[in-house]
Amino acid sequence: MKAANYKEFAGPKGVKVGELDLPELKEGEVLVKIKAAGVNPVDAVITKGYYKDMMPHSFPIIPGWDMAGVIKKRGHAARRFEEGDEIYAYARRPEIKWGTFAEYIVIPESYLARRPKNISVKEAAAIPLAGLTAYQALYVAGDLASGQKVLILGSSGGVGSFGIQLAKARGAEVIGVASSKNHEYMRSLGADHTIDYNDRDIGDAVKEIYPEGVDLIFDCTSGESLQQSLKSLKDSGKLVSILNQGDDLDPKIDHQFVFVEPNSLQLDQLRELVEEEKVKVKVSETYSLDEASQALQKIETLHTTGKIVIVP
Ligand SMILES: NC(=O)c1ccc[n+]([C@@H]2O[C@H](COP(=O)([O-])OP(=O)(O)OC[C@H]3O[C@@H](n4cnc5c(N)ncnc54)[C@H](OP(=O)(O)O)[C@@H]3O)[C@@H](O)[C@H]2O)c1
């Protein structure tokens, strides 16, 4: 099959496209024809070897953890789906080797869920990693409740766009933080208030909107933006970060770091929210498989609006 791949940690520019053999289909696995693959910042980070001491890697590596596609073949005992079923998945495996920037993937069927029917395959491919991250951060770690106030740092990107919509679906009030050019977009997703991190101190701006502070900060940027925001967290409030592991934080802060896990039941929940039109997906750019390196260079800028996808 045709697949983007790399044989050493040389960053996004070292990603080439070539022919690779598919692995044998084993017990509980399915062969999926990939129709589209979402691109995430972590895909670029991995090409630089930043995860090499945390997870086993095996070259050549095919990048990509997100996909939507169709089941082509089932291995022995793989019976949850039929051939021809349209599925999507967050395909992070215990070993970094077989990714989604390819024509096909062989994967345990436990990773898969039926994809939303009311959106395009490109939009579906953009959901799993970022959608699950927002779900696990806001609904599981953050235990967000109706009427609560949540501040989302980095709310026009992949994760933050789902964050705004999931928070609104729970009945929360949302302040979104990103640069001004993205404020109209964030309001279209449901943000009640927007702040530009370039303009002013984020914590001061939040306190003008909610003098009593917010119940939850969902941090998708960390750094100075997070440090400025902390003064706007209520004493009883919680910080959920997908970047900050807490080393530079006041231990009095109720803080939880989330590293997104594959979860097909939560993908079912996300499908329902999309089919109820409570969650929409913005695909801002589409790349071909031959352009995988460019897609990775774009995502590592950390200034994507919505999501970008690769169509093999
Ligand atoms: N732990 C996990 O499981 C997990 C899961 C997913 C992602 N992540 C990480 O979380 C981060 C966000 O992921 P993503 O996919 O949402 O990235 P993304 O699509 O590139 O979005 C980045 C967002 O951050 C905003 N931004 C950039 N600089 C900022 C600053 N200084 N202050 C406030 N906002 C800023 C951007 O808005 P503007 O363009 O307007 O600046 C944009 O809204 C990445 O670093 C990614 O690696 C972690």
The ligand as a Gaussian input file, in Angstrom:
#p B3LYP/6-31G(d) Opt

LIG

0 1
 N       -2.538000      15.434000      26.366000
 C       -3.273000      15.097000      25.320000
 O       -3.900000      14.039000      25.315000
 C       -3.387000      15.999000      24.136000
 C       -4.375000      15.728000      23.167000
 C       -4.520000      16.598000      22.088000
 C       -3.671000      17.709000      21.956000
 N       -2.703000      17.913000      22.901000
 C       -1.824000      19.098000      22.783000
 O       -2.652000      20.231000      23.022000
 C       -2.264000      21.325000      22.211000
 C       -3.460000      21.803000      21.403000
 O       -3.827000      20.815000      20.459000
 P       -4.755000      21.196000      19.214000
 O       -4.877000      20.002000      18.371000
 O       -5.988000      21.881000      19.702000
 O       -3.808000      22.294000      18.490000
 P       -4.194000      23.357000      17.366000
 O       -5.295000      22.831000      16.534000
 O       -2.924000      23.764000      16.712000
 O       -4.782000      24.624000      18.184000
 C       -3.963000      25.465000      18.934000
 C       -4.837000      26.558000      19.551000
 O       -4.060000      27.333000      20.474000
 C       -4.267000      28.720000      20.218000
 N       -3.069000      29.393000      20.685000
 C       -1.817000      29.395000      20.155000
 N       -0.976000      30.062000      20.960000
 C       -1.699000      30.472000      22.045000
 C       -1.408000      31.195000      23.242000
 N       -0.167000      31.654000      23.493000
 N       -2.412000      31.395000      24.147000
 C       -3.673000      30.954000      23.919000
 N       -4.005000      30.266000      22.792000
 C       -3.032000      30.034000      21.885000
 C       -4.524000      28.788000      18.719000
 O       -5.243000      29.968000      18.406000
 P       -4.621000      31.099000      17.405000
 O       -4.313000      30.397000      16.098000
 O       -5.703000      32.119000      17.315000
 O       -3.366000      31.589000      18.076000
 C       -5.413000      27.550000      18.552000
 O       -6.714000      27.863000      19.013000
 C       -1.090000      20.803000      21.360000
 O        0.120000      21.198000      21.968000
 C       -1.243000      19.309000      21.397000
 O       -0.017000      18.626000      21.226000
 C       -2.545000      17.103000      23.984000

